[in-house]
Amino acid sequence: MTRPSTDEATQIRLRYEDGTVRIDGLDDASVSPGTIAEAVPALEADPRTDGWRVPAGRYAVLRTAVLEAVDTPERVDDEVLAFESLRPLESAYELRAYQRTALEAWLETDRWDDSSAGETATEPTPAEAPAGVLELPTGSGKTVIGLKAIERLSVPTLVVVPTIDLLEQWQRELESEFDQPIGRFGGGEQRLEAITVSTYDSAYLKADSVGDRFGFVVFDEVHHLGGEGYREIAQLLAAPARLGLTATFERPDNAHEVVADIVGPLVHRVDIDELAGDHLANYDVKRLEVDLLPEEREEYERKQEVFTNYLARSDIRMQRGSDYQELVKRSGSDPEAREALLARQRAREIMYGSDAKLEALEGILDEHRDERTIVFTAHNDLAYDVSERFLIPTITHQSGAAERREILERFREGTYTRIATSNVLDEGVDVPDASVAVVLSGSGSEREFTQRLGRILRPKSDGTRAVLYEVVAEDTGEERVSKRRRDES
């Protein structure tokens, strides 16, 4: 690469504006936009000016490319990050060996090229810009790793979480660990501080207006960022340092590839079995197959036949989420498609909510009468059926925040030893310790199974082994999905 001489070159200016990074002076500095575009394909001409622009999320790679293209870093006027440096932060947590290994693996991904970092990095740009995702089991202390990463970088930080429960949990931890005001976006509050925690929904609304205020962003439950709207958060923030935390990185729709592009690749993974017995509870998985009752079997087969016959006629394969959406779309104008859709829904209701499953649950609850137990279902109706039949408190998406907190608190203190829930407790909620989980119904995905297993893996003071029961309706689509998950795991 031929660099312009000092005499020929003029100043190149980088600045943040409304979710983009603007680049002025490329042509004047005799730096070819084509050269920069080789490293930053998102570079495009700004129709409002004579300059160029990229999404703010590409700031780190853009900055490195520009500094590589000029003869001296003094030619680059980097005005992107508008924050003031923080005094060094300090957390009282001591990392376990596996947590330290994970953090070090992430720190080694520093994206500032050696030729453009160190002495050439100008304040307030952080001297480190690691980026990537860490996958560790539920209960293994991902939050602690995030706190130590914030301590290490000691730059203004945005923490993004999927639920109000996690927002409040992170806020408490941040306030406890750092002598620093903690901002909050979510739950009716919009308060910006150098360290701020936000829900994904609030970050989606605020990212373009605060995109130059943070040098570091932590995405908790980062797999949510693969959603069509949420991924814009990472694209609008200029923060060069990025950390994704999750127990289940891969998504069935392959959107984890998008996450890897905008946050960084999966750089370290810790499997549940690596920690079981030392840092997590030892556990067993028991699979119970139940037969549908004769009348249930007859209706199930009849509804399945209506559904599969329509698929054969319509050439819909039901191999991707888009296939199901196509069926829903057709059902609006095609009576046969609507009949097939309703038949599928009814077959799934029978498969998931068979009376035989409730009988199996009765036996499990009797066997574990004195142990804290969580019963998981795929749908609210079955959760309420469990609640009514066994007099168990239930938490669903319809439960209010106050009701949910009260139930979880009573479960934590032992007033309740059993709770039932739909998938609302799979993630994003601080669930008290339990030793038994019963999956009455679910999608069968590896993600969901891992999340539910993680709810019972906190170490037990008495050394009790945790146990997860998977109750499956025999000779149904549920059995096939469960088998496929086990074969792939």
C-alpha angles and dihedrals in degrees: 000000000000112000123206117253120251090250093055098043127088130186122299113206126205117192138164122239129166098329096322137090112231121209118202127183102027094130093039090053091052091243110138115234085214090062091052091045090059088067096030110037090179090070111119138167115268106232092202095057140019089258138084136248145197133188108277091244088070093058096107096054092040093053092050092048093050093048089050091052099052129073095232133016090232086076089069120078102195110194098155104110112057100186130112118240117261125230110253112288124222130198124196093216119111113210122232116233095261091047091050091049090052093049093048091050089055094046090054090065092073105159098202104103113234090244093057103034133070111032094013094054108101127205133294090027108098116245090229128053109175117170131187149091130274119203116201132155123267109272095026095108106261089157091057090054089051091051092051090049089054089049092049096052096034093195130125106291138197117203114198121198134174102231142037089240091059091042090057092044092052092044091055092048094047093048090048096048104038130050089223136105109260119217125212136205110188144042092061095310128107106182120150120207134158087265111038133170120207141175117243089248094054093043089053089057097042105035099096092050096049099029094117096046099079134060093189134038126190117200110199114200084014094185086080088068089073089074114111095247102032094057087070089070091069092042093054097047119084093201104134095198112071132176126185120195124192144140091217116034102170118079125205089234091053090241087136084084088064090049091052090052097050101032104022137267127296100275102174136017130189116195122218092240091057090064102032111116095016109047100002131039120271109250146191129209117212122189119203121192117203130189121235113242113259094256091045091050092050094051092042093054091045093052093044090053092054090050099045093044090056092048090053091052096043100043093234109146101189092220097126137034089251089062090059090047089053090054091050090049093051092047089069093068107012115073091200091053090050091050090050092049093050091046091053092050092050092048090053091049090055093044095049099037105039117153086233089066091054090050090051089049090053090058092048093050091049091051092049098036096144098038128094107254135187119200114204124201134177096229139035095238093062091045089055091046089055090047093051096044098044101026092241122154111247133210119197136152086274092061114104120238093250093049092048093050091049093051093047092047092052089047089051094050093044100249086118118037096181136043133175125211145168116229092297091101096047091098144342095050128094098236118193120244117288133171102201129053125182118196104200093171140351146141092278091230120148088235095057094043092051092048093051093045089051090061092071102038103088107121115269117226091220094047093248114168115238118230132201119197119203110197111198131183107236121238094013137110088263091063092050093050092048091051092049091052092051092047091052096045 
